[in-house]
């Protein structure tokens, strides 16, 4: 069911792009540069690709982060947590959205990732769907979706339901 939802989302974006000849395909190169910066854990390159008013959402419903906090978080992850991040497959699609609450130029990045940890845990394999809004060659917004519970399971965590005792 999740795969169907992702495919329908991509098909919807593709249909939007098919009807609009004003798509800026250079935006895909912005996302590719950002992905390369993530893989190489190059925080300075990441910062250069994010607009000053950047806001990122996800993966959880209530998650959001601004540029300064996103860069600080990635610096911490690069130095202390992740040994490597590899995009093992990445498919990109550009679309121009002209209506709705956030019109603009978007790039969808549908990827498979392999993450290894400095403490020897992992690897963790994830399917990630990230949607980026691009303005003037910078990422102004992102929405990232992946299965956090699956990542924790791969790291050996177990989920225990809350006690029903009162």
C-alpha positions as CSV (number, residue, x, y, z in Angstrom):
1,X,0.0,0.0,0.0
2,X,2.8,2.4,0.8
3,X,4.5,1.7,-2.5
4,X,1.2,2.5,-4.3
5,X,0.9,5.8,-2.4
6,X,4.4,6.8,-3.5
7,X,3.8,5.8,-7.1
8,X,0.5,7.7,-7.2
9,X,2.3,10.8,-5.8
10,X,5.0,10.6,-8.4
11,X,2.4,10.0,-11.1
12,X,0.5,13.1,-9.9
13,X,3.7,15.2,-10.0
14,X,4.5,13.8,-13.4
15,X,1.1,14.8,-14.8
16,X,1.6,18.3,-13.4
17,X,5.0,18.5,-15.2
18,X,3.7,17.1,-18.4
19,X,1.2,20.0,-18.7
20,X,3.8,22.7,-17.9
21,X,6.6,23.6,-20.3
22,X,8.2,26.1,-17.8
23,X,9.9,23.5,-15.6
24,X,13.4,24.5,-14.5
25,X,15.4,21.2,-14.9
26,X,18.4,23.0,-13.4
27,X,16.7,22.4,-10.1
28,X,17.4,18.7,-10.4
29,X,21.1,19.6,-10.4
30,X,20.6,21.6,-7.2
31,X,19.1,18.5,-5.5
32,X,21.9,16.3,-6.9
33,X,24.5,18.6,-5.5
34,X,22.7,18.5,-2.1
35,X,22.6,14.7,-2.2
36,X,26.3,14.7,-3.0
37,X,26.9,17.0,0.0
38,X,24.9,14.7,2.3
39,X,26.9,11.6,1.1
40,X,30.2,13.3,1.6
41,X,29.0,14.8,4.9
42,X,30.0,18.3,3.6
43,X,28.1,20.6,5.9
44,X,29.5,23.7,4.2
45,X,28.2,22.6,0.8
46,X,24.8,21.7,2.3
47,X,24.6,25.2,3.9
48,X,25.4,26.9,0.6
49,X,22.5,25.1,-1.1
50,X,19.9,26.0,1.6
51,X,18.2,29.4,1.5
52,X,18.5,31.5,4.6
53,X,14.7,31.1,5.2
54,X,14.9,27.3,4.6
55,X,12.4,25.1,6.6
56,X,12.5,21.3,6.5
57,X,9.6,19.1,7.5
58,X,9.5,15.4,8.4
59,X,9.8,12.5,8.7
60,X,7.4,12.7,11.6
61,X,4.2,14.8,11.4
62,X,5.3,17.4,13.9
63,X,9.0,17.6,12.8
64,X,10.3,20.9,11.4
65,X,13.7,22.5,11.4
66,X,15.2,25.8,10.2
67,X,18.5,26.3,8.3
68,X,20.7,27.0,11.3
69,X,19.4,24.0,13.3
70,X,19.5,21.7,10.2
71,X,23.2,22.5,9.6
72,X,24.0,22.1,13.3
73,X,22.2,18.7,13.3
74,X,24.0,17.5,10.2
75,X,27.3,18.6,11.6
76,X,26.7,16.6,14.7
77,X,25.5,13.5,12.7
78,X,28.5,13.7,10.4
79,X,31.0,14.1,13.2
80,X,29.5,11.7,15.8
81,X,26.9,9.3,14.4
82,X,27.2,8.3,10.8
83,X,30.2,6.6,9.3
84,X,28.7,6.7,5.8
85,X,25.5,7.6,4.0
86,X,25.2,6.1,0.5
87,X,22.4,6.8,-2.0
88,X,22.2,3.5,-3.7
89,X,19.5,4.6,-6.1
90,X,18.0,8.0,-6.7
91,X,15.3,9.1,-9.2
92,X,14.4,12.7,-9.6
93,X,11.5,14.5,-11.1
94,X,11.0,18.2,-11.5
95,X,7.6,19.9,-11.5
96,X,6.2,23.4,-11.4
97,X,3.2,23.8,-9.1
98,X,1.1,26.8,-9.9
99,X,-1.7,26.6,-7.4
100,X,-2.3,25.6,-3.8
101,X,-0.8,26.9,-0.6
102,X,2.9,26.7,-1.7
103,X,3.3,27.2,-5.5
104,X,6.7,27.0,-7.0
105,X,9.4,24.8,-8.5
106,X,9.8,21.4,-6.9
107,X,12.0,18.4,-7.3
108,X,11.0,15.0,-6.0
109,X,13.9,12.7,-5.0
110,X,13.0,9.1,-4.6
111,X,15.9,7.2,-3.1
112,X,17.3,4.1,-1.5
113,X,19.9,4.8,1.3
114,X,22.4,2.7,3.1
115,X,23.6,4.2,6.4
116,X,26.4,2.8,8.6
117,X,27.3,4.1,12.0
118,X,30.6,5.0,13.6
119,X,29.9,2.6,16.5
120,X,29.6,-0.3,14.1
121,X,25.8,-0.6,14.1
122,X,24.0,-1.1,10.9
123,X,23.9,-0.9,8.0
124,X,20.4,0.5,7.9
125,X,18.6,0.5,4.5
126,X,15.8,3.0,3.9
127,X,13.5,4.1,1.1
128,X,13.3,7.9,1.3
129,X,11.0,10.2,-0.5
130,X,12.1,13.9,-0.3
131,X,10.4,16.8,-1.9
132,X,12.3,20.1,-2.3
133,X,11.1,23.5,-3.3
134,X,13.8,25.4,-5.2
135,X,14.0,29.2,-5.7
136,X,17.0,31.0,-7.3
137,X,19.2,27.9,-7.1
138,X,18.6,27.3,-3.4
139,X,16.4,24.9,-1.4
140,X,13.7,26.8,0.4
141,X,11.7,23.9,1.8
142,X,11.9,20.2,2.1
143,X,9.5,17.4,3.1
144,X,11.2,14.1,3.9
145,X,9.4,10.8,4.3
146,X,10.8,7.5,5.5
147,X,9.9,4.7,7.9
148,X,11.6,5.6,11.2
149,X,10.3,2.4,12.9
150,X,11.9,0.3,10.2
151,X,15.3,2.1,10.8
152,X,15.0,1.4,14.6
153,X,14.1,-2.3,14.0
154,X,17.2,-2.7,11.8
155,X,19.2,-1.2,14.6
156,X,17.8,-3.9,17.0
157,X,15.2,-1.8,18.9
158,X,12.1,-3.6,19.9
159,X,8.7,-1.9,20.2
160,X,6.8,-2.7,23.4
161,X,3.2,-1.7,23.7
162,X,2.2,0.4,26.6
163,X,0.9,-1.4,29.7
164,X,-2.8,-1.9,29.9
165,X,-2.7,-2.0,33.7
166,X,-4.4,0.8,35.5
